Amino acid sequence: MSQLTHLDADGAAHMVDVGDKAVTRREATATGQIVMSAEAVAAIREGAVKKGDVLAVARVAGIMAAKRTSDLVPLCHPLPITRVSLDLDVGTEGVNATATVRTDGKTGVEMEALTAVSVALLTVYDMAKAIDKAMTLQDIQVVAKSGGRSGDWQR
């Protein structure tokens, strides 16, 4: 049908068979941000959000989400993740997230890195929505990947 690996010859969705692929060290980094009011930024920076430590909770949520990606995205393989780092930085306009995920496996971890960033930022929204309901998640993207047959890539 096409070069889309998750479609068979008839166009039906299926999980890709990675059984014959080599186990290699694979890593992916994703970034994103949540833009918010100056009041919400200040509350997060000062630790004044009533629900608690926004960054600590968001970091744990993102790490947990990376480990559960195959439960959320139907055609993702469950992977033995060996590392998840999630950095959250409070900037002038909101919170920036960077997640790096690593595995020694047969398929990449781009989806896990994207999931970590997305859920971390969703958690920031959940914890700070009483201050600013108009927050916007944006620019969630993979910025680098390494390992596997296709090799290294960087935005």
N, C-alpha and C positions, 0 to 999 in steps of 0.2 A: 504494500500500500504506500508507505512513505518511509522516511528515515526516523520516524518516531518509534522509539524502542518499546513503548508501552502499548502499542497497537499491533494486533496480529494481522495476517494477510487479508482478513475480512473486515478489518477496522474495529474489532472488538478489543476492549481494554484487557490487559493481562499483566501479571507480574513477570518481569524479566528473569530468566534463568541465569544466575551468576555462578553456577556450580563449576564451570570450567575456567573461570578467571583465577588468576594468581592472587594469593594473599599478599598485599603490600601495605606499607604505612600510608595512610591517607589522612589528609587534614583539609579543613575548609574554614574560612573566616567570613562572617557576615556582619553587616552593620545596619543601623537604622536609628531613627530618632523619634521622639515625641515632642512636639512643639506645644507650648502652653503659655499662659499669662505670666507676667512678672511676679504676681502674687503667689502663684503655684510654685514657680521656680524658687522663690525665697523660702516658702514653707518647707519644701523638700530639702533645700540646702541647710536650713536651720534646724531640721529635725522636728518641725512643728506641725506635721500632719497628724491628725487625731488618731488615725488607724495604726500609726507606728512608724518604724524605720522603713521608709519606702524602698530605698536602694537595697537593703539587706533582703527584704522579702522578694523584691523583683529578681535579684540575683539567684536566689534559691529556686524561684519559680521557673526561671529560664533554664537552669541546669536540669531541673526535673523534667521539663518539657523536652529538652534535647534527648533525654533517655527514653521518652515515650513517643517519639515521632512516628514510629511505625503503627502505633495505635490511633494516630490522628490522620495520617495521610495514607489512604487505602493501598497504594501500590509500593510503598516503601518497605524495604527489607528491615527486619529487626537486626540491629548491629551491636556488637560488643564494643561499646565506646570505652576508650581508655583515658580520655581527658576531655573535660569541658571547662573552658575559662570564659567568664562573662564579666566584662568591664562596663561599668555604668558611670558616666561622667555628667555632672550637672553643669550645663553651659548657661549662656545668657538667655537663650530662648527655650530651653527645655533640657531633656535628658537624652544623651547619646549612648547607644549600646553597641558593643563589639563582642561577638562570641566567636571563639575558636574551638572547634571540635576535632578530635583525633580518634582514629581506630586503626587496627591492623586487621584488614578485612578484604573482601572481594568487591566491594562497591563503596562509593564515596559518601561523604558526610555533609554535603551541601545542605540537604533538607534539614538535617539536625541543627546546623548552625543558624539557618533561617528561622527555624521553629524556636530556638532559644532566644533569639533577638525579639521575635514577635511576641512571645508570651511574656518576656520580661517587660516589654513596653506596654502590653495590655495590663499587666499588674500595676505598673506605675499609674496608668489611667484609672484603674479600679480604686487604688488607694487615694488618689488626689481628685477624683471627680467631684467631690463636694466643694472644692475650691474653684475648679474650672471644668465645666462640662464640654467645652468647645475644643479640648485638646485634640491634636491631629497626629496620628502615626504617619510617618513618611520615609521615603528613601530606603526601604528595607531591601537589601541586596547582598548577593555574594560578591566579595571583593577579592578573594583568592582561594585557590584550591591546589592541592598537590597530591601526587601519587596516582597509581592506576595507569591503565593503558594510554589514556589521553594526556598524561603528563601534567605539568604545572601550568597554571593559568593565573593571571592577575589583572584586575580592572585597571 
